Amino acid sequence: MTAADIDRAIRAAWRVVQPRLIATLSRMLRDVTLAEELTQDALVAALEAWPLSGVPDNPGAWLVATAKRRALDHLRRAKMLTRKHDVLTRDLMLEQEAMPDFDTALDDDIGDEWLRLIFTACHPLLPRQARAALALRMICGLTTDEIARAFLVTEATIAQRVVRAKRTLSQSGLTYETPSGEALSERLASVLEVVYLIFNEGYAASRGEEWLRPQLCDEALRMGRVLVGLAPLEPEVHGLMALMELNAARKWARTGVDGEPILLMDQDRRLWDRRQIGDGLRALGRARELGGAGGFYTLQAMIVACHATAETAAATDWRRIAELYGQLATQVRSAVIELNRAVALGMAEGPQVGLDLVDLIVDEPALRAYHHLHSVRGDLLQKLGRFAEARVAFETAARLATNARERALMERRAAAIADADGTA
């Protein structure tokens, strides 16, 4: 293998293993920050060893074994003499001696362990914005850039939030736990936000070579179902489940055989999972029964339900979707919500109406590097017959897109306009 092949193998294994390994070590050590440090040590060890020895047959198991050895070394060096630490050390040694295969090492309850870690990271002691950033970075394995794009802020801002949150977590000795009662309610909004962002990253990856990351979608859905069991009377828990189920029902129609994105209006609706749509609609009904019809996640689920229940793209109730986005906008001031409302209005009332609204928000700082703004403008301009401007908009969107699949899609749309207009 070449050095580049080895580096790719390390990065691929690391992306899968990191969040699970932190969860495993946190459960054992009851120290999230220490678990994260030991996991990073395992990555450094791989970067040093694999170029010399080659990539092991089971890279994930190698990283697990290495991290657990580091944990044992740490406990030995610290000379922890209390009974609690003696028990932890003995358990770790027994696990190390009987190291199973990778799938067993990362046990079947890992989704629940992730959730426990997320609740720990979402402690009220941490600033609200830092909670989601910490959980997404340290626990869920997203990069600083991916989180920054999700929040539409700079990488530096996210990095500062993560560093400060880690420091607070380390110094405060926060308990590794899933809270109950009032403590659960205090943290629930932040936990829902984290699960929501994990799902979004899986549904439309912000960077990389693939547009869809099904594993992240599945993990978010699993954690959502655990949350339903923990807080069955919270309408927004059901609203989030409805939103994720309804979106996930469309995921296999969103990409072609080669992984290229397929836009909503062009999807083969026969590929949508009707069983999952039914699950989503039932969750949406439960959210509304509990009085959550105006909730942030429930409103978004209602929007997706408009798509899920339309037999054809032409039958979509775009006026209703625009109205729901208007309701969302009264809750949360967001340029992205306004952009989505512009799309819906453009479909319901004509592209000029949509473009007029987009042009009102085009200078919003949060949208400065947001490629979807330019792709929406390109689509509306193309429908208006303003092809030269549309081509420039799609080229700008391609330049700003950090996901390879989305970038290629925008380039194809720009090239198609150039070919049709004879300006290539």
C-alpha positions as a Markdown table, in Angstrom:
| # | Residue | x | y | z |
|---|---|---|---|---|
| 1 | Met | 0.0 | 0.0 | 0.0 |
| 2 | Thr | 1.2 | 3.5 | -0.7 |
| 3 | Ala | 1.4 | 6.1 | 2.0 |
| 4 | Ala | -1.7 | 7.8 | 0.7 |
| 5 | Asp | -3.6 | 4.4 | 0.9 |
| 6 | Ile | -2.5 | 3.9 | 4.5 |
| 7 | Asp | -3.5 | 7.4 | 5.4 |
| 8 | Arg | -7.0 | 6.9 | 3.8 |
| 9 | Ala | -7.3 | 3.6 | 5.7 |
| 10 | Ile | -6.5 | 5.3 | 9.0 |
| 11 | Arg | -8.9 | 8.2 | 8.4 |
| 12 | Ala | -11.7 | 5.8 | 7.4 |
| 13 | Ala | -11.3 | 3.5 | 10.4 |
| 14 | Trp | -11.0 | 6.5 | 12.7 |
| 15 | Arg | -14.2 | 8.1 | 11.5 |
| 16 | Val | -16.1 | 5.0 | 12.3 |
| 17 | Val | -14.4 | 4.1 | 15.6 |
| 18 | Gln | -13.8 | 7.4 | 17.3 |
| 19 | Pro | -17.3 | 8.2 | 18.7 |
| 20 | Arg | -17.9 | 4.6 | 19.7 |
| 21 | Leu | -14.5 | 4.3 | 21.4 |
| 22 | Ile | -15.1 | 7.4 | 23.4 |
| 23 | Ala | -18.4 | 6.0 | 24.5 |
| 24 | Thr | -16.8 | 2.7 | 25.5 |
| 25 | Leu | -14.0 | 4.3 | 27.5 |
| 26 | Ser | -16.3 | 6.9 | 29.1 |
| 27 | Arg | -18.5 | 4.1 | 30.4 |
| 28 | Met | -15.5 | 2.4 | 31.9 |
| 29 | Leu | -13.6 | 5.4 | 33.3 |
| 30 | Arg | -16.6 | 7.7 | 34.0 |
| 31 | Asp | -14.4 | 10.5 | 32.6 |
| 32 | Val | -15.4 | 11.9 | 29.2 |
| 33 | Thr | -12.4 | 14.2 | 28.8 |
| 34 | Leu | -9.9 | 11.4 | 29.7 |
| 35 | Ala | -11.7 | 9.0 | 27.3 |
| 36 | Glu | -11.3 | 11.5 | 24.5 |
| 37 | Glu | -7.6 | 12.0 | 25.2 |
| 38 | Leu | -7.0 | 8.3 | 25.2 |
| 39 | Thr | -8.9 | 7.9 | 21.9 |
| 40 | Gln | -6.7 | 10.6 | 20.4 |
| 41 | Asp | -3.6 | 8.7 | 21.7 |
| 42 | Ala | -4.8 | 5.6 | 19.8 |
| 43 | Leu | -5.0 | 7.6 | 16.6 |
| 44 | Val | -1.5 | 9.0 | 17.1 |
| 45 | Ala | -0.3 | 5.4 | 17.6 |
| 46 | Ala | -1.9 | 4.3 | 14.4 |
| 47 | Leu | -0.3 | 7.2 | 12.5 |
| 48 | Glu | 3.1 | 6.1 | 13.8 |
| 49 | Ala | 2.8 | 2.3 | 13.5 |
| 50 | Trp | 0.7 | 1.6 | 10.4 |
| 51 | Pro | 3.1 | 3.2 | 7.8 |
| 52 | Leu | 5.8 | 0.8 | 9.2 |
| 53 | Ser | 3.8 | -2.4 | 9.9 |
| 54 | Gly | 1.0 | -2.0 | 7.4 |
| 55 | Val | -2.7 | -1.7 | 8.0 |
| 56 | Pro | -4.0 | -4.5 | 10.3 |
| 57 | Asp | -6.7 | -6.9 | 9.1 |
| 58 | Asn | -9.1 | -5.3 | 11.5 |
| 59 | Pro | -8.2 | -1.6 | 11.9 |
| 60 | Gly | -11.1 | -0.9 | 14.3 |
| 61 | Ala | -10.2 | -3.7 | 16.7 |
| 62 | Trp | -6.5 | -2.5 | 16.7 |
| 63 | Leu | -7.6 | 1.0 | 17.7 |
| 64 | Val | -9.9 | -0.4 | 20.4 |
| 65 | Ala | -7.2 | -2.6 | 21.9 |
| 66 | Thr | -4.6 | 0.3 | 21.8 |
| 67 | Ala | -7.0 | 2.7 | 23.5 |
| 68 | Lys | -7.8 | 0.2 | 26.2 |
| 69 | Arg | -4.1 | -0.5 | 26.9 |
| 70 | Arg | -3.6 | 3.3 | 27.2 |
| 71 | Ala | -6.4 | 3.3 | 29.8 |
| 72 | Leu | -4.8 | 0.6 | 31.8 |
| 73 | Asp | -1.4 | 2.4 | 31.7 |
| 74 | His | -3.1 | 5.6 | 32.9 |
| 75 | Leu | -4.7 | 3.8 | 35.8 |
| 76 | Arg | -1.4 | 2.1 | 36.8 |
| 77 | Arg | 0.6 | 5.3 | 36.6 |
| 78 | Ala | -1.9 | 7.1 | 38.7 |
| 79 | Lys | -1.6 | 4.4 | 41.4 |
| 80 | Met | -5.3 | 4.6 | 42.1 |
| 81 | Leu | -5.7 | 2.6 | 45.4 |
| 82 | Thr | -9.4 | 3.0 | 46.1 |
| 83 | Arg | -11.7 | 0.1 | 45.7 |
| 84 | Lys | -13.5 | 1.8 | 42.9 |
| 85 | His | -10.4 | 2.2 | 40.8 |
| 86 | Asp | -9.2 | -1.3 | 41.7 |
| 87 | Val | -12.4 | -2.7 | 40.3 |
| 88 | Leu | -12.2 | -0.6 | 37.2 |
| 89 | Thr | -8.6 | -1.6 | 36.6 |
| 90 | Arg | -9.4 | -5.3 | 37.0 |
| 91 | Asp | -12.4 | -5.1 | 34.7 |
| 92 | Leu | -10.3 | -3.4 | 32.0 |
| 93 | Met | -7.6 | -6.0 | 32.3 |
| 94 | Leu | -10.1 | -8.8 | 32.0 |
| 95 | Glu | -11.6 | -7.2 | 29.0 |
| 96 | Gln | -8.1 | -6.7 | 27.5 |
| 97 | Glu | -7.2 | -10.4 | 28.0 |
| 98 | Ala | -10.4 | -11.5 | 26.4 |
| 99 | Met | -10.5 | -9.0 | 23.7 |
| 100 | Pro | -13.4 | -10.0 | 21.3 |
| 101 | Asp | -13.8 | -9.0 | 17.7 |
| 102 | Phe | -14.5 | -5.4 | 16.9 |
| 103 | Asp | -18.3 | -5.7 | 16.7 |
| 104 | Thr | -18.4 | -7.3 | 20.2 |
| 105 | Ala | -16.0 | -4.8 | 21.7 |
| 106 | Leu | -18.4 | -2.0 | 20.6 |
| 107 | Asp | -21.4 | -3.6 | 22.2 |
| 108 | Asp | -25.0 | -3.6 | 21.0 |
| 109 | Asp | -25.9 | -0.8 | 23.4 |
| 110 | Ile | -23.5 | 1.7 | 21.9 |
| 111 | Gly | -26.4 | 3.9 | 20.7 |
| 112 | Asp | -27.5 | 4.3 | 24.3 |
| 113 | Glu | -24.0 | 5.0 | 25.4 |
| 114 | Trp | -23.8 | 7.8 | 22.8 |
| 115 | Leu | -27.0 | 9.2 | 24.2 |
| 116 | Arg | -25.6 | 9.1 | 27.8 |
| 117 | Leu | -22.5 | 10.9 | 26.6 |
| 118 | Ile | -24.6 | 13.5 | 24.8 |
| 119 | Phe | -26.6 | 14.1 | 28.0 |
| 120 | Thr | -23.4 | 14.6 | 29.9 |
| 121 | Ala | -22.1 | 17.1 | 27.3 |
| 122 | Cys | -25.4 | 18.9 | 27.4 |
| 123 | His | -25.2 | 19.7 | 31.1 |
| 124 | Pro | -26.7 | 23.2 | 32.0 |
| 125 | Leu | -23.4 | 24.2 | 33.4 |
| 126 | Leu | -22.1 | 24.5 | 29.9 |
| 127 | Pro | -23.3 | 27.4 | 27.6 |
| 128 | Arg | -26.1 | 26.3 | 25.4 |
| 129 | Gln | -24.2 | 26.9 | 22.1 |
| 130 | Ala | -21.2 | 25.0 | 23.5 |
| 131 | Arg | -23.2 | 21.9 | 24.4 |
| 132 | Ala | -24.1 | 20.9 | 20.8 |
| 133 | Ala | -20.6 | 21.8 | 19.5 |
| 134 | Leu | -18.9 | 19.6 | 22.2 |
| 135 | Ala | -21.2 | 16.6 | 21.6 |
| 136 | Leu | -20.9 | 16.8 | 17.9 |
| 137 | Arg | -17.1 | 17.2 | 17.9 |
| 138 | Met | -16.0 | 14.9 | 20.7 |
| 139 | Ile | -18.7 | 12.3 | 20.9 |
| 140 | Cys | -20.2 | 12.1 | 17.4 |
| 141 | Gly | -17.0 | 12.5 | 15.4 |
| 142 | Leu | -18.0 | 15.5 | 13.2 |
| 143 | Thr | -15.2 | 17.8 | 12.2 |
| 144 | Thr | -15.0 | 21.4 | 13.4 |
| 145 | Asp | -15.7 | 22.5 | 9.8 |
| 146 | Glu | -18.8 | 20.3 | 9.6 |
| 147 | Ile | -20.2 | 21.7 | 12.8 |
| 148 | Ala | -19.4 | 25.3 | 11.8 |
| 149 | Arg | -21.4 | 24.8 | 8.6 |
| 150 | Ala | -24.3 | 23.3 | 10.5 |
| 151 | Phe | -24.4 | 26.4 | 12.7 |
| 152 | Leu | -23.4 | 28.8 | 9.9 |
| 153 | Val | -20.5 | 30.2 | 12.0 |
| 154 | Thr | -16.7 | 30.2 | 11.6 |
| 155 | Glu | -14.5 | 27.3 | 12.4 |
| 156 | Ala | -12.6 | 29.4 | 14.9 |
| 157 | Thr | -15.9 | 30.1 | 16.8 |
| 158 | Ile | -16.7 | 26.4 | 17.0 |
| 159 | Ala | -13.1 | 25.5 | 18.1 |
| 160 | Gln | -13.3 | 28.0 | 20.9 |
| 161 | Arg | -16.6 | 26.7 | 22.1 |
| 162 | Val | -15.3 | 23.1 | 22.1 |
| 163 | Val | -12.1 | 24.0 | 24.0 |
| 164 | Arg | -13.9 | 26.0 | 26.7 |
| 165 | Ala | -16.6 | 23.3 | 27.1 |
| 166 | Lys | -13.9 | 20.6 | 27.5 |
| 167 | Arg | -12.2 | 22.6 | 30.1 |
| 168 | Thr | -15.4 | 23.1 | 32.0 |
| 169 | Leu | -16.3 | 19.4 | 31.7 |
| 170 | Ser | -12.9 | 18.4 | 33.0 |
| 171 | Gln | -12.8 | 20.8 | 35.9 |
| 172 | Ser | -16.3 | 20.3 | 37.1 |
| 173 | Gly | -16.3 | 16.5 | 37.4 |
| 174 | Leu | -19.7 | 16.2 | 35.8 |
| 175 | Thr | -21.3 | 12.8 | 36.2 |
| 176 | Tyr | -21.5 | 10.5 | 33.3 |
| 177 | Glu | -25.2 | 9.7 | 33.3 |
| 178 | Thr | -28.7 | 9.8 | 31.7 |
| 179 | Pro | -30.6 | 12.2 | 34.0 |
| 180 | Ser | -34.2 | 11.9 | 35.0 |
| 181 | Gly | -37.0 | 14.1 | 36.1 |
| 182 | Glu | -36.3 | 17.8 | 36.1 |
| 183 | Ala | -32.7 | 17.3 | 35.2 |
| 184 | Leu | -33.8 | 15.5 | 32.0 |
| 185 | Ser | -36.1 | 18.3 | 31.0 |
| 186 | Glu | -33.3 | 20.9 | 31.5 |
| 187 | Arg | -31.1 | 19.1 | 29.0 |
| 188 | Leu | -33.6 | 17.8 | 26.6 |
| 189 | Ala | -33.7 | 20.7 | 24.2 |
| 190 | Ser | -29.9 | 20.6 | 23.7 |
| 191 | Val | -29.9 | 16.8 | 23.3 |
| 192 | Leu | -32.7 | 17.1 | 20.6 |
| 193 | Glu | -30.6 | 19.7 | 18.8 |
| 194 | Val | -27.6 | 17.4 | 18.8 |
| 195 | Val | -29.5 | 14.4 | 17.5 |
| 196 | Tyr | -31.1 | 16.6 | 14.9 |
| 197 | Leu | -27.7 | 17.8 | 13.6 |
| 198 | Ile | -26.3 | 14.3 | 13.6 |
| 199 | Phe | -29.2 | 13.2 | 11.4 |
| 200 | Asn | -28.8 | 16.2 | 9.1 |
| 201 | Glu | -25.1 | 15.4 | 8.6 |
| 202 | Gly | -26.0 | 11.9 | 7.6 |
| 203 | Tyr | -28.9 | 13.0 | 5.4 |
| 204 | Ala | -26.8 | 15.5 | 3.4 |
| 205 | Ala | -23.1 | 15.4 | 4.3 |
| 206 | Ser | -21.5 | 18.8 | 4.5 |
| 207 | Arg | -18.2 | 17.6 | 3.1 |
| 208 | Gly | -16.4 | 14.6 | 1.7 |
| 209 | Glu | -17.0 | 12.3 | -1.3 |
| 210 | Glu | -20.4 | 11.0 | -0.4 |
| 211 | Trp | -23.6 | 13.0 | -0.1 |
| 212 | Leu | -25.4 | 10.4 | 2.1 |
| 213 | Arg | -24.0 | 8.9 | 5.3 |
| 214 | Pro | -26.7 | 6.3 | 6.2 |
| 215 | Gln | -24.9 | 5.2 | 9.4 |
| 216 | Leu | -25.3 | 8.7 | 11.0 |
| 217 | Cys | -29.0 | 8.7 | 10.0 |
| 218 | Asp | -29.5 | 5.3 | 11.6 |
| 219 | Glu | -27.7 | 6.3 | 14.8 |
| 220 | Ala | -29.8 | 9.5 | 15.1 |
| 221 | Leu | -33.0 | 7.5 | 14.6 |
| 222 | Arg | -31.9 | 5.0 | 17.2 |
| 223 | Met | -31.1 | 7.7 | 19.8 |
| 224 | Gly | -34.4 | 9.4 | 18.9 |
| 225 | Arg | -36.3 | 6.2 | 19.8 |
| 226 | Val | -34.5 | 5.9 | 23.1 |
| 227 | Leu | -35.5 | 9.5 | 23.8 |
| 228 | Val | -39.1 | 8.7 | 23.1 |
| 229 | Gly | -38.8 | 6.0 | 25.9 |
| 230 | Leu | -37.2 | 8.5 | 28.3 |
| 231 | Ala | -39.6 | 11.4 | 27.6 |
| 232 | Pro | -42.8 | 9.9 | 26.1 |
| 233 | Leu | -44.9 | 13.0 | 27.0 |
| 234 | Glu | -42.6 | 15.6 | 25.4 |
| 235 | Pro | -44.2 | 16.6 | 22.1 |
| 236 | Glu | -40.9 | 17.8 | 20.5 |
| 237 | Val | -39.3 | 14.4 | 21.0 |
| 238 | His | -42.1 | 12.9 | 18.9 |
| 239 | Gly | -41.8 | 15.9 | 16.5 |
| 240 | Leu | -38.1 | 15.2 | 16.0 |
| 241 | Met | -38.8 | 11.5 | 15.4 |
| 242 | Ala | -41.5 | 12.4 | 12.9 |
| 243 | Leu | -39.1 | 14.7 | 11.1 |
| 244 | Met | -36.3 | 12.1 | 10.9 |
| 245 | Glu | -38.6 | 9.2 | 9.9 |
| 246 | Leu | -40.2 | 11.1 | 7.1 |
| 247 | Asn | -36.9 | 12.4 | 5.8 |
| 248 | Ala | -35.2 | 9.0 | 6.1 |
| 249 | Ala | -38.1 | 7.4 | 4.2 |
| 250 | Arg | -36.8 | 9.2 | 1.1 |
| 251 | Lys | -33.1 | 8.6 | 1.5 |
| 252 | Trp | -32.6 | 5.8 | -1.1 |
| 253 | Ala | -34.4 | 7.8 | -3.8 |
| 254 | Arg | -32.0 | 10.8 | -3.2 |
| 255 | Thr | -29.0 | 9.3 | -4.9 |
| 256 | Gly | -28.4 | 7.5 | -8.2 |
| 257 | Val | -26.6 | 4.3 | -8.8 |
| 258 | Asp | -23.2 | 6.1 | -8.7 |
| 259 | Gly | -24.1 | 8.1 | -5.6 |
| 260 | Glu | -24.9 | 11.3 | -7.5 |
| 261 | Pro | -27.7 | 13.5 | -5.8 |
| 262 | Ile | -31.2 | 13.4 | -7.2 |
| 263 | Leu | -33.2 | 16.5 | -6.4 |
| 264 | Leu | -36.6 | 16.1 | -4.7 |
| 265 | Met | -38.7 | 17.0 | -7.8 |
| 266 | Asp | -36.8 | 14.3 | -9.9 |
| 267 | Gln | -37.0 | 11.5 | -7.4 |
| 268 | Asp | -38.8 | 8.2 | -8.1 |
| 269 | Arg | -41.4 | 8.2 | -5.4 |
| 270 | Arg | -41.9 | 4.5 | -5.7 |
| 271 | Leu | -38.5 | 4.1 | -3.9 |
| 272 | Trp | -39.8 | 6.0 | -0.8 |
| 273 | Asp | -40.3 | 3.7 | 2.2 |
| 274 | Arg | -44.1 | 3.8 | 2.8 |
| 275 | Arg | -43.8 | 1.9 | 6.1 |
| 276 | Gln | -41.3 | 4.5 | 7.4 |
| 277 | Ile | -43.6 | 7.3 | 6.2 |
| 278 | Gly | -46.4 | 5.7 | 8.2 |
| 279 | Asp | -44.2 | 5.6 | 11.3 |
| 280 | Gly | -43.4 | 9.3 | 10.7 |
| 281 | Leu | -47.0 | 10.3 | 10.3 |
| 282 | Arg | -47.9 | 8.5 | 13.5 |
| 283 | Ala | -45.1 | 10.2 | 15.4 |
| 284 | Leu | -46.3 | 13.5 | 14.0 |
| 285 | Gly | -49.9 | 12.8 | 15.1 |
| 286 | Arg | -48.6 | 12.0 | 18.6 |
| 287 | Ala | -46.7 | 15.3 | 18.8 |
| 288 | Arg | -49.8 | 17.2 | 17.8 |
| 289 | Glu | -51.9 | 15.3 | 20.3 |
| 290 | Leu | -49.5 | 16.4 | 23.1 |
| 291 | Gly | -50.0 | 20.0 | 22.1 |
| 292 | Gly | -46.8 | 20.4 | 20.1 |
| 293 | Ala | -48.2 | 21.5 | 16.7 |
| 294 | Gly | -46.2 | 24.8 | 16.9 |
| 295 | Gly | -42.9 | 23.2 | 17.9 |
| 296 | Phe | -39.7 | 23.7 | 16.0 |
| 297 | Tyr | -39.3 | 20.0 | 15.0 |
| 298 | Thr | -43.0 | 19.4 | 14.6 |
| 299 | Leu | -43.4 | 22.2 | 12.2 |
| 300 | Gln | -40.6 | 20.9 | 10.1 |
| 301 | Ala | -42.1 | 17.4 | 10.2 |
| 302 | Met | -45.4 | 18.9 | 9.0 |
| 303 | Ile | -43.5 | 20.4 | 6.0 |
| 304 | Val | -41.8 | 17.1 | 5.2 |
| 305 | Ala | -45.2 | 15.4 | 5.5 |
| 306 | Cys | -46.5 | 17.6 | 2.7 |
| 307 | His | -43.9 | 16.1 | 0.4 |
| 308 | Ala | -44.3 | 12.6 | 1.8 |
| 309 | Thr | -48.1 | 12.5 | 1.2 |
| 310 | Ala | -48.1 | 14.1 | -2.3 |
| 311 | Glu | -48.6 | 11.4 | -4.9 |
| 312 | Thr | -46.6 | 13.3 | -7.4 |
| 313 | Ala | -44.2 | 16.3 | -7.3 |
| 314 | Ala | -46.8 | 18.4 | -9.1 |
| 315 | Ala | -49.4 | 17.6 | -6.4 |
| 316 | Thr | -47.3 | 19.1 | -3.6 |
| 317 | Asp | -49.1 | 21.7 | -1.5 |
| 318 | Trp | -46.4 | 24.4 | -1.8 |
| 319 | Arg | -48.7 | 27.1 | -0.4 |
| 320 | Arg | -49.1 | 25.1 | 2.8 |
| 321 | Ile | -45.3 | 24.6 | 2.9 |
| 322 | Ala | -44.7 | 28.3 | 2.6 |
| 323 | Glu | -47.2 | 29.0 | 5.3 |
| 324 | Leu | -45.5 | 26.5 | 7.7 |
| 325 | Tyr | -42.1 | 28.1 | 7.0 |
| 326 | Gly | -43.7 | 31.4 | 7.8 |
| 327 | Gln | -44.8 | 30.0 | 11.2 |
| 328 | Leu | -41.2 | 28.7 | 11.8 |
| 329 | Ala | -39.9 | 32.2 | 11.0 |
| 330 | Thr | -41.9 | 33.6 | 13.8 |
| 331 | Gln | -40.2 | 31.3 | 16.3 |
| 332 | Val | -36.6 | 31.4 | 15.0 |
| 333 | Arg | -34.9 | 34.2 | 13.1 |
| 334 | Ser | -33.0 | 32.3 | 10.5 |
| 335 | Ala | -31.9 | 33.3 | 7.0 |
| 336 | Val | -32.0 | 29.6 | 6.1 |
| 337 | Ile | -35.7 | 29.3 | 7.0 |
| 338 | Glu | -36.4 | 32.4 | 4.8 |
| 339 | Leu | -34.4 | 30.8 | 2.0 |
| 340 | Asn | -36.6 | 27.7 | 2.2 |
| 341 | Arg | -39.7 | 29.8 | 2.4 |
| 342 | Ala | -38.5 | 31.6 | -0.8 |
| 343 | Val | -38.3 | 28.2 | -2.5 |
| 344 | Ala | -41.8 | 27.3 | -1.5 |
| 345 | Leu | -43.2 | 30.7 | -2.6 |
| 346 | Gly | -41.4 | 30.4 | -5.9 |
| 347 | Met | -43.1 | 27.1 | -6.5 |
| 348 | Ala | -46.5 | 28.3 | -5.3 |
| 349 | Glu | -46.6 | 31.8 | -6.8 |
| 350 | Gly | -44.0 | 31.9 | -9.5 |
| 351 | Pro | -40.1 | 32.1 | -9.6 |
| 352 | Gln | -40.1 | 36.0 | -9.5 |
| 353 | Val | -41.8 | 36.0 | -6.1 |
| 354 | Gly | -39.2 | 33.5 | -4.8 |
| 355 | Leu | -36.3 | 35.5 | -6.3 |
| 356 | Asp | -37.6 | 38.7 | -4.8 |
| 357 | Leu | -37.5 | 37.2 | -1.3 |
| 358 | Val | -34.0 | 35.6 | -1.9 |
| 359 | Asp | -32.6 | 39.0 | -3.0 |
| 360 | Leu | -33.8 | 40.4 | 0.3 |
| 361 | Ile | -31.6 | 38.0 | 2.3 |
| 362 | Val | -28.7 | 37.6 | -0.2 |
| 363 | Asp | -26.4 | 39.9 | 1.9 |
| 364 | Glu | -27.1 | 38.1 | 5.3 |
| 365 | Pro | -23.7 | 37.4 | 6.9 |
| 366 | Ala | -24.8 | 33.8 | 7.8 |
| 367 | Leu | -25.4 | 33.0 | 4.1 |
| 368 | Arg | -22.1 | 34.5 | 2.8 |
| 369 | Ala | -20.5 | 31.1 | 2.2 |
| 370 | Tyr | -23.8 | 29.1 | 2.0 |
| 371 | His | -23.8 | 27.4 | -1.4 |
| 372 | His | -27.5 | 26.6 | -1.2 |
| 373 | Leu | -28.3 | 30.3 | -1.5 |
| 374 | His | -26.7 | 30.4 | -4.9 |
| 375 | Ser | -28.1 | 27.1 | -6.1 |
| 376 | Val | -31.6 | 28.4 | -5.2 |
| 377 | Arg | -31.0 | 31.7 | -7.0 |
| 378 | Gly | -29.7 | 29.7 | -10.0 |
| 379 | Asp | -32.8 | 27.6 | -10.1 |
| 380 | Leu | -35.1 | 30.6 | -9.9 |
| 381 | Leu | -33.1 | 32.6 | -12.5 |
| 382 | Gln | -33.1 | 29.6 | -14.9 |
| 383 | Lys | -36.9 | 29.4 | -14.6 |
| 384 | Leu | -37.2 | 33.1 | -15.4 |
| 385 | Gly | -35.1 | 32.6 | -18.6 |
| 386 | Arg | -32.1 | 34.6 | -17.2 |
| 387 | Phe | -29.7 | 32.0 | -18.2 |
| 388 | Ala | -26.4 | 33.8 | -18.0 |
| 389 | Glu | -27.1 | 34.9 | -14.4 |
| 390 | Ala | -28.3 | 31.4 | -13.6 |
| 391 | Arg | -25.0 | 29.9 | -14.9 |
| 392 | Val | -23.0 | 32.3 | -12.7 |
| 393 | Ala | -25.1 | 31.4 | -9.7 |
| 394 | Phe | -24.6 | 27.7 | -10.2 |
| 395 | Glu | -20.8 | 28.2 | -10.7 |
| 396 | Thr | -20.7 | 30.1 | -7.5 |
| 397 | Ala | -22.6 | 27.4 | -5.7 |
| 398 | Ala | -20.1 | 24.8 | -7.0 |
| 399 | Arg | -17.2 | 26.8 | -5.8 |
| 400 | Leu | -18.6 | 27.1 | -2.3 |
| 401 | Ala | -19.8 | 23.5 | -2.0 |
| 402 | Thr | -17.5 | 21.4 | 0.2 |
| 403 | Asn | -19.3 | 18.1 | -0.6 |
| 404 | Ala | -17.9 | 16.6 | -3.8 |
| 405 | Arg | -21.3 | 15.2 | -4.9 |
| 406 | Glu | -23.0 | 18.6 | -4.5 |
| 407 | Arg | -20.2 | 20.4 | -6.2 |
| 408 | Ala | -20.4 | 18.1 | -9.2 |
| 409 | Leu | -24.2 | 18.6 | -9.4 |
| 410 | Met | -23.8 | 22.4 | -9.4 |
| 411 | Glu | -21.1 | 22.1 | -12.1 |
| 412 | Arg | -23.4 | 19.9 | -14.3 |
| 413 | Arg | -26.3 | 22.4 | -13.9 |
| 414 | Ala | -24.0 | 25.3 | -14.9 |
| 415 | Ala | -22.6 | 23.3 | -17.9 |
| 416 | Ala | -26.1 | 22.3 | -19.0 |
| 417 | Ile | -27.1 | 26.0 | -19.2 |
| 418 | Ala | -24.0 | 26.9 | -21.1 |
| 419 | Asp | -24.6 | 24.1 | -23.6 |
| 420 | Ala | -28.2 | 25.1 | -24.1 |
| 421 | Asp | -27.4 | 28.7 | -24.4 |
| 422 | Gly | -24.4 | 28.2 | -26.7 |
| 423 | Thr | -22.1 | 30.0 | -24.3 |
| 424 | Ala | -19.7 | 27.2 | -23.4 |
